[in-house]
């Protein structure tokens, strides 16, 4: 059973990212503040859920959250900053976009660049332990998957609607055959 929050404060936001290990596309992040009693049946780390469950939970999260926001950092920003710093940038943008200012940030993982004026705690496997981080993981993943499906319409040869830009054999074979796009992360080892 997932916990409501790390500190017990009702305005604690959960943060997570999606797309950090991809060869193409932006990295997305989400920040979510949930009501303390928000606890839908299948809420969990997005990687543990089917696409259909993620989509259904996204509807519940967006409808019932106290506040939520999704943000991104582009492939160019990833190249300029590195993937870790770009992930923090996306997370900071998500926090800044929240309609309610959080009093604490519960961040999935073991590293984070402090957000000015708000304390944070890094929580390894937080998306499998805390509801608001699980919710953030679902939003980050579903919004990113949507973006990659849109980009797949422009570049169907890479299979992004299925692999979401991750380094699958199909994706790497398409890079060998067709080269790269402006959506590829040129600082990554693509082949």
Buried (B, 14 or more C-beta within 10 A) or exposed (E): EBEBBBEEBEBBBBBBBBBBEBBBBBBBBBBBBBEEEBEBEBBBBBEEBEEEBBBBBBEBBBEBBBBBBBBBBBBBBBBEBEBBBBBBBBBBBBBEBBEEEBBBBBBBBEEBEEBEEBEBEBBEEBBBBBBBBBBBBBBBBBBBBBBBEEBBEEBEBBBBBEBBBBBBEEBBBBBEEEEBBEBBBEEBEBE
